[in-house]
Amino acid sequence: MNNLTLNGFSRPLIAYTESMGLSLCFEQYANIGEDIMEIGFNQYSGYVYIALENGIQICSCMGQEVEFLVVDIEDGEETFFDSYEDAEQFMNQLN
């Protein structure tokens, strides 16, 4: 079996639910247009994500609806949003 390396972890190729989640993330990304910093899988949370250069992550857990994540670099607190616009507004308040 072939392995895929994401974020330094080698594991079997992406599973069905992860591929569904990632496709949902790319669907949302197509409407945003920010530069991508990283695409990955968090093996601890089960989230696939597209991390954007502006600090917002487009993510999905187990193929569920897409969420937008902002991590406060000061304290590491994670805040999830239902829309990109809400995440962007929150990011502007942090800066």
C-alpha positions, 0 to 999 in steps of 0.5 A: 500500500502506498503512503502519503506524507502530510505534516511530516506523518506518513500514513496510508493514502487518504481515506474516503471521509478525508477526501470528501472533506478535502473536496468540500474545503477546495470547493470553498477555497475556489470562492476565496482566492487567498494564497495557500500556505499548507494543506494537511490532515490533523491526525489528532482531531480528524480535520483536513484543512487548507491553511491560508496565508492570511491565517484562516483555515478552511477545514472539515472533520470526517467529511462534514460541513466546512468550518473556518478556523482562526487560531489566536497566535497570542494564546493558541485559542481556536475559534470556529466559524460557519462562514469565511466572512465571519472568520475574516471579520474576527481576524481583523479584530485580532489585529 
